[in-house]
């Protein structure tokens, strides 16, 4: 089999790169073994404001300019709805936070999204003595459903292999690469936290952070917007809500824990008074980088290999733009933004990395 690309991993990064390749008329296959779960437990929100400090998200305007049409394309391709516009109500905890909200809402980068007043109208079941700050032009992408649907689409085209990718089976021949019966021009690794098992890119700093979320059933709560306080409450429909998320930097497993469950419940009960029942708990390790920027680019010594990783907690916003940038870089040589290029970590590779076999 001859293809232009092999994609390894099918979370948000791998799916986004696959969509770019299809738009450009490139052939590809995907390998996905289901070992990474961060995209499947993600809230999927797109929000250009950091709600802890009321500051802009890095490169948010550019990201959203690419992301929203990108998801509309996927909706048309798969004949489904994935993008759900959703306002955000940030619980304010003091007069100081009220003043900070007003000040932030005057900033040009934030004013399109932050409503410049305090919302005092109560939300039933939510405790907010100092009111809410309201964000508009935000929303949720149904990431798990999107990935499932796109996977089924590729399986019908026989372009999806649900199996572990064996890095050591790669053979490099001139400007191409051979993997078992597949001859490809390039391999793009989108493995999330699985990067640590990748002999070609394991030098890159991806400490990761474990996140856990709950799904609750709260009949009669009737929230139509996301509410954010110590944790978020995200409406999923039919009286179900996602509650999250925790951050743990030492436990790097995908196993839900009782400690995280109790942490989330304790924080939720501080501001939510409506009765509910926990119906599910999920965990995953986010592919987070120390400088909170993606890991994008070609291997410095093996030009057939590339990486698209490190999308972190805002993958819904970041994935479409970085996927297009990587494609342009690989196909036309267009330079990557220095802030996302793995060249910023070039000192981590020795002059010749003898841990990899170049053929």
Residue, then its C-alpha position, 0 to 999 in steps of 0.5 A: x500500500x502506498x500513501x502520502x502519510x501515516x498518522x499515529x494516534x487519533x485524538x483531537x490532533x490526529x483527527x484534525x491532521x487527517x481532516x486537513x489531509x483529506x481537504x488537500x487530497x492526500x492519502x493516509x492511514x491511521x493507527x490508533x490503539x486506544x491507549x490515550x483517553x484525554x480527548x475522550x474525557x475533554x470538556x471540549x469548550x472553546x473560550x478565549x478568556x482565562x477565567x481565573x485571572x480574566x486574561x486572554x488565552x494565547x493566540x485565541x483570536x487566530x485559533x478561533x478564526x480557524x477552529x469554528x469553520x473547521x468544525x463546521x466543515x466536519x459537521x457537513x462532512x459527517x452530517x452531524x452536529x458537534x459545535x454547540x454555542x454555549x454562554x459561560x457564567x463565571x461565579x464572582x466571589x468578591x467586590x474585587x473580582x467584580x471590579x476586575x471583571x469590569x476592567x478586563x471587559x474593557x480590554x480590546x482582546x476581551x471585549x468581544x466576549x466579556x459582557x461589561x456588566x455583572x449579572x445579578x439574576x440568579x441561576x436556580x440551584x447555583x449560589x453566587x452572592x456577588x453575581x456572575x460575569x458572563x461570556x458570550x461567543x463561546x461554546x462546546x465541541x462534542x469531542x468524543x462523538x466527533x472522534x467516534x464518527x470520524x473513526x467510523x468514516x475512516x474505517x469504512x474507507x479502510x484507512x484505519x488500523x485499530x492496533x498498536x504502532x510499533x516504532x521499531x518496525x519503521x524502515x527508512x528508504x531514501x525519502x520515504x518510510x516503510x511500515x510493514x506493508x505500507x510505504x509512506x512519504x511521512x509519519x506524523x505522531x499524534x500520540x498525546x501522552x503516549x509520546x513518552x514511549x516514542x523513541x524518536x521524540x521522547x526527548x521532548x518535554x511532555x510532563x502531562x497532567x491527569x484530569x478527572x471529570x464526573x458526569x452527574x444527573x440533576x433533573x430540574x436544574x435546567x442550566x443552559x450555560x456553563x457555570x464556572x466556579x471552583x469547578x465547571x458544570x457543563x450541560x450535556x443535555x437531558x439533565x446530564x452535566x459534566x463536572x470538572x476538572x482535577x489537575x494531578x501532576x504525579x499520577x499519570x494513569x487513566x484510572x479514576x480515583x476516589x480522591x478526585x471524586x471527593x475533591x470534585x464533589x466538595x468543590x461542586x457543593x460549595x456553589x451548587x445547591x440542587x440535588x444530583x446523582x453521580x453517574x460516571x467518572x472518567x480520567x485521562x492524562x492531558x498532553x501538557x507542555x511546561x511552556x503551555x505551547x504545542x509540540x509541532x514540527x519535523x524530527x531534526x535528523x529524520x525528515x520523514x518523521x513529524x509530530x503534532x502534540x502537546x495541545x493541552x487543555x485547549x485542544x479544541x481551539x488549538x488543533x485546527x490551526x496547528x494541523x494546518x500549520x504543520x501541513x504547510x510546513x511539511x508540504x511547502x517548507x513554510x516556517x512554523x511559528x517559533x512558539x510552537x516549533x519543536x526547534x525551541x527544544x533543539x538542545x535536547x537532541x545530541x548532535x546525532x541521536x544514536x537511539x534511533x535507527x535511520x536505515 
